[in-house]
Amino acid sequence: MPANLPPEYFEAEKAFKEAQSPSEKISALEALIATVPKHKGTDKLRADLRRRLSKLKDEAIKRKKGGKGDLYSVEKEGAGQAVLVGFANSGKSSLLQALTNARPQIADYPMTTVMPLSGMMPFEDIQFQVVDLPPIGNPATDGWVSAIMRNADILLLVVDLTHDDKAEELIEELLRWKVIKGPEKTILIGNKKDIAEKHSEDLLRSKYNGIFPLAFVSTKTKEGLEKLKGMIFKASGIIRVYSKEPGKPPDLNVPFTVPEGTTVLELAEAIHKDFVNLRYACVWGSSRFQGQRVLKTFVLKDKDVVEFHV
């Protein structure tokens, strides 16, 4: 075993050994390779790991062709699924790492992301799933990449501010694929703010302000990341609602996440079948006064507390 391997290597090695599905193994091995320092003492190790990665990818493709599983689907987790979409070297993988607990392979050369890789992004008391996809423009992956995009809750369009002309090209491609039809649930992100010229940001604003929600971020300085998290929550179209038993304090640890416009009765039906016989509810938060008795048709707002009476 080569010397001077960092602690991150052994953590990533453990994650790889615990991986189950083909896509999880591939993503974990890519993350493991990214932790290995590049010097003569690690040449053999890196070569061995790359061979294992190549073998895993070949096996995964054969498994896919044999109809033994959907290699390229991403099961939704958390309060919503947001997918990172962009051209090669736009910084999608760095953004995934900055927002979530995922550890993608990051490099200066293109096409380092060849499989979908997801991580969980915390936002206050809930979490969103963020998925990094292979870059747009590869005929071998564009088909299934666009399918994942159509199924996602939120599209995060990532453009490199040092190449701001790519934004129009990216949007035109997604419109051609009929992945997007407008700004709903779509956020346009100008990445690499720390090294881009100010006019690049101004140009993107002049073209798309009022058309798409705009975020300008740097994964190195962390500028704009917290604001982006709030924009993702807003784009998700969900609200958080907390429950309360009569005579007891509310449970504020784990909220129910429901679509905007959800009524008291719809929330009750979603929580438990017995609540279909709901007599009335009391609401703290958006009601006219705290603990107000409301109708079943009362429309809930984010962070409302509901006490059900059946």
MISELUM-512791 format. One record per residue (C-alpha): residue number from 0; residue in one letter; x, y, z. Coordinates in pm, 1 decimal. Example, Ala and Ser with C-alpha at 12.3 -4.5 7.8 and 13.67 -1.06 7.14 Angstrom:
2
R dolo torgu       xx       yy       zz
R    0     A   1230.0   -450.0    780.0
R    1     S   1367.0   -106.0    714.0
END
This chain:
310
R dolo torgu       xx       yy       zz
R    0     M      0.0      0.0      0.0
R    1     P    151.6    338.7    -97.0
R    2     A    242.6    573.3    183.5
R    3     N     90.0    912.5    261.5
R    4     L   -269.9    827.5    179.4
R    5     P   -498.1   1088.7    339.4
R    6     P   -774.2   1002.2    590.2
R    7     E  -1029.0   1082.9    318.5
R    8     Y   -903.8    783.5    120.7
R    9     F   -991.9    534.7    393.3
R   10     E  -1334.4    694.5    444.7
R   11     A  -1401.9    671.2     71.4
R   12     E  -1270.2    314.4     63.9
R   13     K  -1517.1    218.6    335.8
R   14     A  -1802.7    381.5    141.2
R   15     F  -1702.5    187.2   -170.6
R   16     K  -1700.4   -144.2     17.2
R   17     E  -2047.3    -68.7    154.5
R   18     A  -2194.7     29.9   -183.8
R   19     Q  -2463.1   -207.0   -312.4
R   20     S  -2603.7   -113.2   -653.0
R   21     P  -2390.5    -81.1   -969.7
R   22     S  -2440.7    295.1   -985.7
R   23     E  -2353.3    333.6   -615.7
R   24     K  -2035.1    129.1   -663.0
R   25     I  -1929.7    333.0   -965.6
R   26     S  -1994.8    665.0   -791.2
R   27     A  -1816.9    547.9   -475.2
R   28     L  -1514.1    425.5   -671.3
R   29     E  -1494.3    755.2   -861.7
R   30     A  -1497.4    936.1   -525.8
R   31     L  -1226.3    700.4   -396.8
R   32     I  -1001.0    766.6   -696.4
R   33     A  -1038.3   1140.7   -640.6
R   34     T   -884.1   1109.5   -291.0
R   35     V   -559.9    943.0   -407.7
R   36     P   -265.2   1186.8   -423.3
R   37     K    -86.2   1200.0   -757.5
R   38     H    277.7   1097.8   -711.5
R   39     K    497.5    803.9   -808.3
R   40     G    414.9    612.1   -492.8
R   41     T     46.9    595.0   -590.4
R   42     D     81.6    522.7   -964.5
R   43     K      8.5    151.2   -925.8
R   44     L   -284.0    209.9   -690.2
R   45     R   -446.2    465.4   -920.0
R   46     A   -400.2    235.3  -1220.3
R   47     D   -560.0    -55.1  -1032.1
R   48     L   -853.9    157.1   -924.0
R   49     R   -908.3    288.2  -1277.4
R   50     R   -910.2    -69.0  -1410.5
R   51     R  -1169.6   -165.9  -1149.6
R   52     L  -1376.6    137.2  -1246.5
R   53     S  -1362.8     46.2  -1614.8
R   54     K  -1467.7   -311.4  -1534.3
R   55     L  -1758.9   -192.0  -1320.9
R   56     K  -1882.5     35.9  -1597.6
R   57     D  -1862.2   -245.1  -1855.1
R   58     E  -2056.5   -476.2  -1623.2
R   59     A  -2315.5   -208.2  -1558.6
R   60     I  -2371.8   -150.7  -1930.0
R   61     K  -2411.6   -525.5  -1991.7
R   62     R  -2654.3   -545.7  -1699.7
R   63     K  -2854.6   -260.4  -1845.4
R   64     K  -2869.2   -417.4  -2192.3
R   65     G  -2977.1   -746.1  -2036.4
R   66     G  -3277.2   -581.1  -1875.0
R   67     K  -3162.2   -656.7  -1522.2
R   68     G  -3219.6   -314.1  -1378.9
R   69     D  -3252.3     52.7  -1459.2
R   70     L  -2896.0    172.9  -1424.7
R   71     Y  -2969.4    534.7  -1502.8
R   72     S  -3280.3    606.6  -1296.9
R   73     V  -3245.8    804.7   -974.9
R   74     E  -3493.9    724.4   -702.0
R   75     K  -3624.5   1040.9   -539.7
R   76     E  -3538.2   1115.9   -177.9
R   77     G  -3601.6   1403.7     60.4
R   78     A  -3841.5   1692.6     12.4
R   79     G  -3767.9   1721.2   -360.7
R   80     Q  -3521.8   1632.2   -634.7
R   81     A  -3309.1   1899.0   -805.4
R   82     V  -3081.7   1802.9  -1095.7
R   83     L  -2767.0   1986.4  -1208.3
R   84     V  -2768.6   2042.8  -1584.1
R   85     G  -2490.2   2193.9  -1792.6
R   86     F  -2204.4   2153.1  -2036.0
R   87     A  -1867.9   1998.1  -1954.8
R   88     N  -1652.2   2188.6  -1703.4
R   89     S  -1936.9   2418.6  -1595.9
R   90     G  -1861.5   2321.5  -1235.5
R   91     K  -2162.0   2098.9  -1166.1
R   92     S  -1964.0   1844.1   -964.2
R   93     S  -1802.7   2115.6   -752.4
R   94     L  -2146.9   2260.2   -688.8
R   95     L  -2280.5   1920.3   -583.4
R   96     Q  -1992.9   1884.0   -338.4
R   97     A  -2046.7   2235.4   -200.8
R   98     L  -2420.7   2188.1   -147.3
R   99     T  -2437.9   1827.6    -24.1
R  100     N  -2260.2   1541.0    149.1
R  101     A  -2163.4   1384.9   -186.0
R  102     R  -1800.3   1353.1   -292.8
R  103     P  -1791.8   1347.4   -673.5
R  104     Q  -1480.1   1311.0   -883.6
R  105     I  -1368.0   1662.9   -976.6
R  106     A  -1110.8   1742.3  -1242.5
R  107     D  -1018.1   2010.6  -1494.9
R  108     Y  -1073.8   1779.6  -1790.0
R  109     P  -1423.6   1727.7  -1936.9
R  110     M  -1665.0   1437.9  -1887.7
R  111     T  -1554.7   1336.8  -1535.6
R  112     T  -1921.8   1273.5  -1449.8
R  113     V  -2037.7    966.4  -1643.9
R  114     M  -2312.8    841.3  -1409.9
R  115     P  -2575.1   1024.7  -1203.9
R  116     L  -2447.6   1101.3   -854.4
R  117     S  -2670.7   1237.8   -580.6
R  118     G  -2630.9   1391.1   -236.0
R  119     M  -2860.8   1543.9     25.8
R  120     M  -2869.4   1921.2     68.4
R  121     P  -2985.9   2045.0    409.4
R  122     F  -3216.3   2346.5    415.8
R  123     E  -3323.6   2448.5    765.6
R  124     D  -3520.7   2146.1    892.9
R  125     I  -3559.9   1951.7    565.7
R  126     Q  -3333.8   1808.3    296.3
R  127     F  -3339.7   1816.1    -82.6
R  128     Q  -3180.4   1560.0   -312.5
R  129     V  -2936.1   1717.8   -558.6
R  130     V  -2828.0   1504.7   -855.5
R  131     D  -2524.9   1569.2  -1075.6
R  132     L  -2575.3   1445.7  -1431.8
R  133     P  -2328.5   1385.3  -1715.7
R  134     P  -2277.6   1699.8  -1923.1
R  135     I  -2501.9   1793.4  -2211.9
R  136     G  -2361.7   1723.4  -2556.7
R  137     N  -2270.8   1354.1  -2537.7
R  138     P  -2492.2   1144.0  -2769.8
R  139     A  -2419.3    834.1  -2560.0
R  140     T  -2585.4    984.0  -2250.7
R  141     D  -2814.2   1266.0  -2367.6
R  142     G  -3114.7   1033.5  -2405.4
R  143     W  -3132.0    902.6  -2049.3
R  144     V  -3004.1   1231.2  -1904.0
R  145     S  -3301.3   1414.6  -2054.9
R  146     A  -3536.3   1147.0  -1915.1
R  147     I  -3405.9   1208.1  -1561.5
R  148     M  -3447.7   1583.0  -1612.9
R  149     R  -3811.8   1543.8  -1712.5
R  150     N  -3881.8   1346.5  -1396.9
R  151     A  -3704.3   1591.3  -1164.3
R  152     D  -3881.4   1847.8   -948.6
R  153     I  -3629.5   2128.3  -1009.1
R  154     L  -3377.8   2199.7  -1286.3
R  155     L  -3055.0   2376.7  -1188.6
R  156     L  -2902.8   2507.6  -1512.6
R  157     V  -2532.7   2563.5  -1446.6
R  158     V  -2324.6   2787.4  -1672.3
R  159     D  -1959.4   2888.3  -1640.6
R  160     L  -1951.4   3268.1  -1607.8
R  161     T  -1613.2   3272.1  -1779.5
R  162     H  -1797.6   3137.1  -2087.1
R  163     D  -2130.8   3318.7  -2054.3
R  164     D  -2221.7   3255.9  -2418.4
R  165     K  -2303.0   2895.8  -2323.7
R  166     A  -2624.1   2991.7  -2140.3
R  167     E  -2825.9   3055.1  -2456.2
R  168     E  -2697.5   2734.6  -2615.2
R  169     L  -2791.5   2530.7  -2307.9
R  170     I  -3142.4   2674.8  -2282.8
R  171     E  -3206.7   2625.6  -2655.3
R  172     E  -3103.1   2260.6  -2628.4
R  173     L  -3337.0   2195.0  -2334.3
R  174     L  -3623.5   2370.8  -2512.3
R  175     R  -3558.4   2155.1  -2818.3
R  176     W  -3576.9   1844.2  -2600.3
R  177     K  -3897.0   1987.6  -2445.9
R  178     V  -3743.2   1946.9  -2102.2
R  179     I  -3828.8   2306.5  -2011.1
R  180     K  -4110.5   2521.2  -2139.4
R  181     G  -4052.9   2824.9  -1917.8
R  182     P  -3914.7   2945.8  -1583.8
R  183     E  -4129.9   2724.4  -1357.0
R  184     K  -3906.2   2518.6  -1137.7
R  185     T  -3595.7   2617.9  -1320.8
R  186     I  -3306.3   2814.4  -1175.2
R  187     L  -3024.1   2954.4  -1391.8
R  188     I  -2693.5   2948.9  -1202.3
R  189     G  -2387.8   3149.8  -1299.3
R  190     N  -2095.4   2954.5  -1153.5
R  191     K  -1728.7   3048.5  -1091.7
R  192     K  -1820.5   3399.3   -978.1
R  193     D  -1483.4   3428.7   -804.6
R  194     I  -1284.9   3423.0  -1130.4
R  195     A  -1534.3   3570.8  -1378.9
R  196     E  -1537.0   3929.1  -1500.6
R  197     K  -1816.7   4147.8  -1364.3
R  198     H  -1955.0   4210.4  -1714.3
R  199     S  -2028.7   3837.0  -1753.2
R  200     E  -2269.8   3848.7  -1461.6
R  201     D  -2425.2   4171.4  -1592.3
R  202     L  -2470.1   4014.3  -1937.0
R  203     L  -2651.4   3713.6  -1792.2
R  204     R  -2876.8   3944.6  -1590.6
R  205     S  -2959.8   4156.8  -1893.9
R  206     K  -3060.6   3849.7  -2095.5
R  207     Y  -3250.1   3643.9  -1840.2
R  208     N  -3357.1   3860.2  -1545.9
R  209     G  -3733.7   3824.5  -1519.5
R  210     I  -3727.5   3510.0  -1734.9
R  211     F  -3549.9   3270.2  -1498.9
R  212     P  -3461.0   3302.4  -1130.7
R  213     L  -3088.4   3384.8  -1132.4
R  214     A  -2819.5   3276.6   -885.8
R  215     F  -2450.9   3368.3   -896.1
R  216     V  -2222.2   3146.4   -693.1
R  217     S  -1864.8   3044.5   -622.7
R  218     T  -1793.6   2698.4   -487.0
R  219     K  -1447.2   2814.2   -374.7
R  220     T  -1549.9   3120.5   -173.2
R  221     K  -1899.0   2981.8    -94.5
R  222     E  -2053.9   3309.1   -210.6
R  223     G  -2420.2   3276.8   -304.7
R  224     L  -2464.5   2916.2   -188.0
R  225     E  -2697.8   2988.9    103.3
R  226     K  -2912.8   3211.1   -116.4
R  227     L  -2925.2   2932.9   -376.4
R  228     K  -3052.6   2687.4   -115.3
R  229     G  -3341.0   2922.8    -39.2
R  230     M  -3417.6   2955.4   -409.5
R  231     I  -3428.0   2577.6   -444.8
R  232     F  -3679.2   2560.0   -160.1
R  233     K  -3892.4   2831.0   -320.9
R  234     A  -3879.1   2659.4   -660.2
R  235     S  -3986.5   2328.1   -508.9
R  236     G  -4339.6   2455.2   -456.1
R  237     I  -4369.0   2287.5   -116.1
R  238     I  -4442.4   2411.3    234.0
R  239     R  -4357.5   2274.7    578.7
R  240     V  -4637.5   2208.9    824.7
R  241     Y  -4604.8   2088.1   1183.5
R  242     S  -4856.3   1885.0   1382.5
R  243     K  -4976.7   1939.4   1736.5
R  244     E  -5180.3   1721.6   1970.1
R  245     P  -5443.6   1898.4   2183.8
R  246     G  -5292.4   2015.5   2509.2
R  247     K  -4934.7   1938.6   2401.7
R  248     P  -4657.2   2145.6   2241.1
R  249     P  -4604.3   2109.1   1864.6
R  250     D  -4352.2   1865.1   1722.2
R  251     L  -4109.7   2094.5   1539.5
R  252     N  -3845.3   1831.6   1466.9
R  253     V  -3980.4   1675.1   1147.9
R  254     P  -4230.1   1875.3    940.7
R  255     F  -4476.0   1738.0    689.6
R  256     T  -4382.5   1861.2    341.2
R  257     V  -4683.7   1922.1    118.8
R  258     P  -4753.8   2120.1   -201.4
R  259     E  -4839.0   2487.8   -180.0
R  260     G  -5215.4   2531.2   -168.8
R  261     T  -5273.8   2224.9     52.2
R  262     T  -5582.7   2256.1    272.2
R  263     V  -5631.5   2137.5    629.6
R  264     L  -5842.9   1845.5    510.6
R  265     E  -5590.7   1739.7    244.6
R  266     L  -5314.2   1739.6    505.0
R  267     A  -5530.4   1537.6    743.0
R  268     E  -5605.9   1277.1    476.7
R  269     A  -5235.8   1251.1    392.9
R  270     I  -5134.0   1196.3    756.2
R  271     H  -5377.1    926.8    865.4
R  272     K  -5692.6    763.3    733.1
R  273     D  -5871.9    827.1   1063.3
R  274     F  -5836.6   1200.2   1004.9
R  275     V  -6086.7   1176.8    720.5
R  276     N  -6348.9   1219.4    994.9
R  277     L  -6191.7   1548.9   1098.7
R  278     R  -6432.7   1777.4   1285.1
R  279     Y  -6215.7   2088.1   1281.6
R  280     A  -5857.9   2209.7   1325.3
R  281     C  -5677.3   2494.1   1498.7
R  282     V  -5390.2   2673.5   1330.1
R  283     W  -5093.3   2870.4   1458.8
R  284     G  -4896.5   3077.9   1207.6
R  285     S  -5083.9   3217.1    909.2
R  286     S  -5423.8   3229.4   1080.6
R  287     R  -5567.8   3565.2   1190.0
R  288     F  -5485.7   3484.1   1552.3
R  289     Q  -5285.7   3204.4   1713.1
R  290     G  -5481.3   2884.0   1769.1
R  291     Q  -5768.8   2998.1   1548.7
R  292     R  -6031.8   2734.3   1472.4
R  293     V  -6045.2   2705.0   1094.2
R  294     L  -6252.4   2536.8    826.2
R  295     K  -6138.4   2218.0    655.4
R  296     T  -6083.9   2423.4    339.4
R  297     F  -5835.1   2654.7    510.4
R  298     V  -5522.4   2684.4    291.1
R  299     L  -5203.8   2625.7    486.9
R  300     K  -4883.1   2830.8    462.6
R  301     D  -4517.5   2747.3    526.8
R  302     K  -4438.2   2674.2    894.5
R  303     D  -4801.6   2659.5   1005.0
R  304     V  -4878.2   2445.1   1311.0
R  305     V  -5198.6   2240.4   1292.0
R  306     E  -5391.7   2082.7   1578.9
R  307     F  -5644.5   1824.3   1457.7
R  308     H  -5973.9   1744.6   1631.2
R  309     V  -6149.6   1425.6   1517.5
END
